[in-house]
Amino acid sequence: MSERLRPEVLTEFLRNVADGDYEVADLLPEDYARAAEICERYADARIGFVDAAVLSVVERLGERKLATLDHRHFGLLRPRHADALELVPAV
């Protein structure tokens, strides 16, 4: 999906995070190692650190759903704990 969030949607989301409506997971040392593996594995697809770090946290938490507008990259990635991630919103 090539659309970007409107500024007011992004700011509302950030306020929701600040209010505790969402839990934000910090990166752990092992997430950096896993992110490096993901970057190496998907080098041809130009997967960057942020996407690789997100996938490493998703794997660590055992999550199967991921909220993202970046279906192009995350549609390629194969987590260790599932055949694929369920990307929301669906395209």
Secondary structure, DSSP 8 states (H G I E B T S, - for coil): ------HHHHHHHHHHHHTTSS------HHHHHHHHHHHHHTGGGT--HHHHHHHHHHHHHT--EEE-S-HHHHTT---TTSSS-EEES--
